[in-house]
């Protein structure tokens, strides 16, 4: 597990946890999947990583956040309540439900320009949402959507 002392770097530097999520997104793309990545951080330590594997695994539900939570394994309720979930894209309804179920208090989304999940619902339920508007995250999704619109539509239930 990777232990980092801070999530936000100096001005102009990439958030190290968001960069880990971007690395996951790139892994998913290299595998032929959808470039969305996620990491779960508890007390400054990455305890779970994942990327969208719907295509690779033929899964109906394996979004990046779900893969990340699965890879984190069984955690104590108190661990989730100290966690921050990083995702390269605004979480969808399904992933937002998992965030609420486990009472994860904070989410950092790389971007919400190409897709915006139910952020206001999460906020209304006490979840802090930070949108980084990261240009790398936006470009990954814009390029993918342009190249594979049918696969993207399938992923978000269009």
Helices and strands as residue ranges (DSSP letters): H 16-30, E 37-42, E 45-51, H 54-57, H 64-72, H 77-80, E 83-87, H 93-101, E 106-109, H 119-124, E 128-131, H 135-147, H 149-155
